[in-house]
Amino acid sequence: MQLGTGRKSIVTNFKIIGTMTDEDFDFIRTMGNYASGGHLHRLDLSEAKIDKINLEGCDALLEIILPTDLQEIDKEAVKGCRNLAEIEMGDNITGIGNQAFIYCTSLKKVTIGANIQSIGEETFCNDDNIETITIKQSNPPILSENTFPDADGIKLIVPKGSNDAYWFAPGCSRLEIEEVDM
C-alpha cells in the first residue's frame, strides 16, 4: 500500500484495485478500527484480488463491497464489524464459515447469492438487528440449527416456489419466510 501511516486515520472511503496480501489486511484493520484511530467507513474491494477476507474488528466500517470473484467467506472473517449495516454477497460465493458475521450488531440486511452451498454455525450470532436475509438459491444451502441463533423476527426472503424446502431446512422454521420472484 502506498498510503502512509499518518493518513490512515483520516481516510473514510477506500477502494483497492489489484492483489491484496495479509499485510494489506492488517493495515486495513487499523484503518477500520476506532481503537487504532481509524475512521474507515466504506471499503470497496470490488476490483481487489484476494483469496480470503479478514476484516475482524473493523468496528468503523459501515459498508463493505466484496470482490465479485470471491468464493468463500471464512470463519470469523467479518467478526465484530459492529457498525456494518448491510452486506451483499455475490453469486460466486459458495460458502460462509462459522461465525463469519458474529457481533455485527448493526447488521440489518443480508443478501446471499444464488450459488451458496453452505452457511456455517452461528454465522449471524449476536446480530440482533437483522431484519431481512435474502437467499437467492432455490434449494436451501447446508445449514445448522444455530446458523441463525437470534432468528426471532427475521424475514427470510427466498425464490418463489422454495418456501417448503426452506421451512424444513435446519434453523429456518423460526424465520418468517417470504417468497419473491428473483
C-alpha positions as CSV (number, residue, x, y, z in Angstrom):
1,M,0.0,0.0,0.0
2,Q,1.1,3.5,-0.8
3,L,-0.9,5.2,1.9
4,G,1.3,6.4,4.8
5,T,0.5,5.5,8.4
6,G,-0.1,9.2,9.2
7,R,-3.0,9.4,6.8
8,K,-4.7,6.1,7.7
9,S,-6.8,7.8,10.5
10,I,-8.4,10.4,8.1
11,V,-9.4,8.0,5.3
12,T,-13.1,7.3,5.4
13,N,-13.7,5.8,1.9
14,F,-11.1,3.4,0.4
15,K,-11.1,1.4,-2.9
16,I,-8.5,-1.3,-3.6
17,I,-7.6,-2.5,-7.0
18,G,-5.2,-5.4,-7.5
19,T,-3.8,-8.2,-5.4
20,M,-4.0,-7.9,-1.6
21,T,-1.8,-9.6,1.0
22,D,-2.2,-10.4,4.7
23,E,-0.2,-7.3,5.4
24,D,-2.6,-5.2,3.4
25,F,-5.5,-6.6,5.5
26,D,-3.5,-5.8,8.7
27,F,-3.2,-2.2,7.6
28,I,-6.9,-2.0,6.6
29,R,-7.9,-3.4,10.0
30,T,-6.2,-0.5,11.7
31,M,-7.9,1.9,9.3
32,G,-11.3,0.4,10.2
33,N,-10.8,0.2,13.9
34,Y,-11.7,3.1,16.2
35,A,-9.4,2.0,18.9
36,S,-6.5,2.2,16.4
37,G,-7.5,5.7,15.4
38,G,-9.1,4.6,12.2
39,H,-12.3,6.0,10.6
40,L,-12.7,3.9,7.5
41,H,-16.4,3.7,6.8
42,R,-16.6,2.4,3.3
43,L,-14.3,-0.3,1.9
44,D,-14.6,-1.2,-1.8
45,L,-12.9,-4.5,-2.7
46,S,-14.9,-5.0,-5.9
47,E,-11.7,-4.9,-8.0
48,A,-9.4,-6.5,-5.5
49,K,-7.8,-9.9,-5.9
50,I,-8.0,-11.8,-2.7
51,D,-8.0,-15.4,-1.6
52,K,-9.8,-14.7,1.7
53,I,-11.2,-11.7,3.5
54,N,-10.1,-10.8,7.0
55,L,-11.8,-7.7,8.4
56,E,-12.3,-8.9,12.0
57,G,-12.8,-6.0,14.4
58,C,-13.3,-3.2,11.9
59,D,-15.9,-1.5,14.0
60,A,-15.7,1.7,12.0
61,L,-16.9,0.0,8.7
62,L,-20.4,0.8,7.6
63,E,-20.2,-0.7,4.2
64,I,-18.1,-3.4,2.5
65,I,-18.2,-4.1,-1.2
66,L,-16.9,-7.6,-1.8
67,P,-15.0,-8.8,-4.9
68,T,-17.3,-10.4,-7.4
69,D,-15.0,-13.4,-7.8
70,L,-14.8,-14.1,-4.0
71,Q,-15.9,-17.7,-3.4
72,E,-15.7,-18.2,0.3
73,I,-16.1,-16.1,3.4
74,D,-14.0,-17.7,6.1
75,K,-14.7,-18.3,9.8
76,E,-14.9,-15.0,11.7
77,A,-13.9,-13.0,8.6
78,V,-16.1,-10.0,9.4
79,K,-16.5,-10.7,13.2
80,G,-17.0,-7.6,15.3
81,C,-17.7,-5.1,12.5
82,R,-20.4,-3.8,14.8
83,N,-21.4,-0.8,12.6
84,L,-21.8,-2.7,9.4
85,A,-25.4,-2.2,8.4
86,E,-25.7,-4.2,5.1
87,I,-23.8,-6.9,3.3
88,E,-24.4,-8.2,-0.2
89,M,-22.6,-11.4,-1.3
90,G,-22.3,-12.2,-5.0
91,D,-23.3,-15.3,-6.8
92,N,-19.8,-16.7,-6.8
93,I,-19.8,-17.2,-3.0
94,T,-20.4,-20.9,-2.3
95,G,-19.7,-21.0,1.4
96,I,-19.8,-18.8,4.5
97,G,-17.8,-20.0,7.5
98,N,-18.8,-20.4,11.2
99,Q,-19.3,-17.1,13.0
100,A,-18.4,-15.1,9.9
101,F,-20.6,-12.2,10.9
102,I,-20.8,-12.7,14.6
103,Y,-21.1,-9.5,16.6
104,C,-22.0,-7.4,13.6
105,T,-24.7,-5.8,15.9
106,S,-25.9,-3.1,13.4
107,L,-26.4,-5.5,10.6
108,K,-29.9,-5.1,9.2
109,K,-29.9,-6.5,5.7
110,V,-28.1,-9.5,4.3
111,T,-28.2,-10.7,0.7
112,I,-26.6,-14.1,-0.3
113,G,-26.1,-15.1,-3.9
114,A,-27.7,-17.9,-5.9
115,N,-24.8,-20.4,-5.7
116,I,-24.5,-20.6,-1.9
117,Q,-24.0,-24.2,-0.8
118,S,-23.3,-23.9,2.9
119,I,-23.7,-21.4,5.7
120,G,-21.8,-22.2,9.0
121,E,-22.8,-22.3,12.6
122,E,-23.6,-19.1,14.4
123,T,-22.9,-17.2,11.3
124,F,-25.2,-14.4,12.4
125,C,-24.9,-14.8,16.2
126,N,-25.5,-11.7,18.3
127,D,-26.7,-9.8,15.3
128,D,-30.0,-8.8,17.0
129,N,-30.9,-6.1,14.5
130,I,-31.1,-8.2,11.3
131,E,-34.4,-7.5,9.6
132,T,-34.1,-9.4,6.4
133,I,-31.9,-12.1,4.9
134,T,-32.3,-12.8,1.2
135,I,-31.0,-16.1,-0.1
136,K,-31.2,-16.2,-3.9
137,Q,-30.6,-20.0,-4.0
138,S,-33.8,-22.1,-4.7
139,N,-32.5,-25.1,-2.8
140,P,-31.5,-24.3,0.8
141,P,-27.8,-24.4,1.5
142,I,-26.4,-26.7,4.2
143,L,-27.4,-25.0,7.4
144,S,-27.4,-25.9,11.1
145,E,-29.9,-25.2,13.8
146,N,-27.5,-22.5,15.0
147,T,-26.9,-20.7,11.7
148,F,-29.5,-18.1,12.7
149,P,-29.5,-18.3,16.5
150,D,-31.2,-15.0,17.0
151,A,-33.9,-15.8,14.4
152,D,-37.0,-14.3,16.1
153,G,-38.4,-11.5,13.9
154,I,-36.1,-12.1,10.9
155,K,-37.7,-12.2,7.5
156,L,-36.1,-14.8,5.2
157,I,-36.7,-13.9,1.5
158,V,-36.3,-16.8,-0.9
159,P,-37.1,-17.5,-4.6
160,K,-40.7,-18.3,-5.5
161,G,-41.5,-21.9,-5.1
162,S,-38.9,-22.7,-2.4
163,N,-40.9,-21.9,0.8
164,D,-41.4,-25.6,1.8
165,A,-37.8,-26.5,1.2
166,Y,-36.6,-23.7,3.4
167,W,-39.3,-24.3,6.1
168,F,-37.9,-27.8,6.7
169,A,-34.2,-26.7,6.5
170,P,-32.4,-26.6,9.9
171,G,-32.9,-23.4,11.8
172,C,-35.4,-21.8,9.3
173,S,-38.7,-22.7,10.8
174,R,-38.3,-19.8,13.3
175,L,-37.9,-17.3,10.5
176,E,-40.7,-15.5,8.7
177,I,-40.3,-16.9,5.2
178,E,-41.4,-14.9,2.2
179,E,-41.2,-16.0,-1.5
180,V,-40.5,-13.5,-4.2
181,D,-39.6,-13.5,-7.9
182,M,-35.8,-13.3,-8.3
